[in-house]
Amino acid sequence: MPKKQELDEETLALIAWCTEVEGYFVAAGATMNEAQDYIEEEIEWLTDLFYDGMTPEQAAKEALSDS
């Protein structure tokens, strides 16, 4: 059985950040699946926003304004 890979702190922070973004999408009317699909499709752009220091709320507003 393969050994379970542990994620580093930075990756865990990005995952938590995306989870918060997802919550804003759902609050704006998206389904959980729609929010998750969008995040998967736009992960590179969202990762850039994360490293640029945007809050999850700012990132969600940016994404929703482009829709």
C-alpha positions as CSV (number, residue, x, y, z in Angstrom):
1,M,0.0,0.0,0.0
2,P,1.5,3.4,-1.0
3,K,2.4,5.7,1.8
4,K,0.0,8.6,2.2
5,Q,1.6,11.9,1.0
6,E,1.5,14.8,3.5
7,L,0.8,18.3,2.2
8,D,3.0,21.2,3.2
9,E,1.7,24.2,5.1
10,E,1.5,26.4,2.0
11,T,-0.6,23.9,0.1
12,L,-2.9,23.4,3.1
13,A,-3.3,27.2,3.4
14,L,-4.2,27.4,-0.3
15,I,-6.8,24.6,0.1
16,A,-8.3,26.4,3.1
17,W,-8.4,29.7,1.1
18,C,-10.1,28.0,-1.8
19,T,-12.7,26.5,0.6
20,E,-13.5,30.0,1.8
21,V,-13.8,31.3,-1.8
22,E,-16.2,28.4,-2.5
23,G,-18.4,29.5,0.4
24,Y,-18.7,33.0,-1.1
25,F,-19.7,31.5,-4.4
26,V,-22.4,29.4,-2.7
27,A,-23.6,32.4,-0.8
28,A,-23.9,34.3,-4.1
29,G,-26.2,31.5,-5.5
30,A,-23.9,28.9,-7.0
31,T,-24.4,25.2,-6.1
32,M,-21.6,23.5,-4.3
33,N,-20.8,21.5,-7.5
34,E,-20.8,24.7,-9.6
35,A,-18.4,26.4,-7.1
36,Q,-16.1,23.4,-7.0
37,D,-16.1,23.0,-10.8
38,Y,-15.2,26.7,-11.2
39,I,-12.4,26.5,-8.7
40,E,-11.0,23.4,-10.5
41,E,-11.2,25.1,-13.9
42,E,-9.6,28.4,-12.6
43,I,-7.2,27.0,-10.1
44,E,-4.1,28.6,-11.7
45,W,-5.7,32.1,-11.7
46,L,-7.0,31.6,-8.2
47,T,-3.6,30.5,-7.0
48,D,-2.1,33.7,-8.4
49,L,-4.7,35.7,-6.5
50,F,-3.8,33.7,-3.3
51,Y,-0.1,34.5,-3.7
52,D,-1.0,38.2,-4.6
53,G,-2.5,38.4,-1.1
54,M,-6.2,38.7,-2.0
55,T,-8.6,37.6,0.7
56,P,-11.1,34.9,-0.3
57,E,-13.9,37.5,-0.3
58,Q,-11.9,39.7,-2.7
59,A,-11.1,36.8,-5.0
60,A,-14.8,35.7,-5.1
61,K,-15.9,39.2,-5.9
62,E,-13.3,39.4,-8.7
63,A,-14.4,36.1,-10.1
64,L,-18.1,37.0,-9.8
65,S,-17.6,40.3,-11.5
66,D,-16.0,38.5,-14.5
67,S,-18.9,36.1,-14.9
